[in-house]
Amino acid sequence: SGALADAINKDFGSFDKFKEAFSAAAATQFGSGWAWLVKEGNKLAVVKTPNAETPLTQAGVTPLLTIDVWEHAYYVDYRNARPKYIETFLSSLANWDFAAKNFAG
């Protein structure tokens, strides 16, 4: 809700379209890495990074939310079902209060 939800709807078209973009980035990150919701200037974007790379090293980019798609993050509970882990993350594990605070700056 609030300003972050408004920005997601503005920049992605809807929360469902954001979830599709975020899920696709997380599912298609080959091997170890991350998917991120980031603020680039005044616009939101979804990016993915391999291994230990992070958008924190990019000027003007503020990470808002991330999902760890390294196998150690989900294997015990989900085995090889990364898409189920991503779905669960977005539906009940993502810390949206933290993301909203990051967005507010």
C-alpha positions in Angstrom: 0.0 0.0 0.0 1.0 3.6 0.0 3.6 5.3 -2.1 5.4 2.1 -3.0 2.3 0.4 -4.3 1.4 3.5 -6.3 4.9 3.5 -7.9 4.6 -0.3 -8.6 1.3 0.3 -10.4 2.7 3.3 -12.3 6.0 1.7 -13.4 4.8 -1.9 -14.0 1.1 -1.4 -14.8 -0.1 -3.4 -11.8 1.1 -5.5 -8.9 0.5 -8.7 -10.9 2.7 -7.4 -13.7 5.4 -6.6 -11.2 5.1 -10.1 -9.8 5.5 -11.5 -13.3 8.6 -9.5 -13.9 10.2 -10.2 -10.5 9.3 -13.9 -10.7 10.8 -14.2 -14.2 14.0 -12.5 -13.1 14.3 -14.8 -10.1 13.5 -17.9 -12.1 15.8 -17.2 -15.0 18.9 -16.2 -12.9 21.2 -19.1 -13.9 22.9 -20.7 -10.9 23.5 -18.5 -7.9 22.3 -14.9 -7.6 19.5 -12.5 -6.8 16.5 -10.7 -8.2 15.9 -7.2 -7.0 13.2 -4.5 -7.0 15.2 -1.3 -7.3 14.6 2.4 -7.6 16.6 4.0 -10.4 16.1 7.7 -10.0 12.3 8.1 -10.0 11.5 4.8 -11.6 11.2 1.3 -10.3 12.8 -1.6 -12.1 13.4 -5.3 -11.6 17.0 -6.5 -12.1 18.9 -9.7 -11.5 22.5 -10.2 -10.5 24.7 -13.3 -10.5 26.7 -14.6 -7.6 27.7 -11.9 -5.2 27.0 -8.9 -7.4 24.7 -6.2 -6.0 23.0 -3.0 -7.3 24.5 -1.2 -4.2 27.6 -0.6 -6.3 25.7 1.3 -9.0 25.3 5.1 -8.6 21.7 6.2 -8.4 20.2 2.8 -7.7 18.5 2.0 -4.4 17.7 -1.7 -3.7 14.2 -2.0 -2.2 13.6 -5.7 -2.0 15.6 -8.8 -3.0 15.2 -12.5 -3.2 18.1 -14.9 -2.8 17.9 -17.6 -5.5 21.1 -19.4 -4.5 20.1 -23.0 -4.0 21.0 -22.8 -0.2 18.1 -20.4 0.3 15.4 -22.8 -0.7 16.6 -26.3 -1.2 15.8 -27.7 2.3 12.1 -26.6 2.0 11.6 -26.6 -1.8 14.2 -28.9 -3.3 14.4 -28.0 -7.0 11.1 -26.1 -7.1 12.6 -22.6 -7.4 9.3 -21.3 -8.9 7.3 -22.4 -5.8 9.9 -20.7 -3.5 9.5 -17.5 -5.5 5.7 -17.7 -5.3 5.9 -18.2 -1.6 8.4 -15.4 -1.2 6.1 -12.9 -2.9 2.9 -14.1 -1.2 4.1 -14.4 2.4 7.9 -13.9 3.0 8.7 -10.5 1.3 9.1 -7.7 3.9 7.1 -5.0 2.2 7.3 -2.7 5.2 11.1 -2.7 4.8 10.8 -2.1 1.1 8.5 0.8 1.6 11.0 2.4 4.1 13.8 1.9 1.5 11.5 3.5 -1.1 10.7 6.5 1.1 14.5 7.0 1.6 
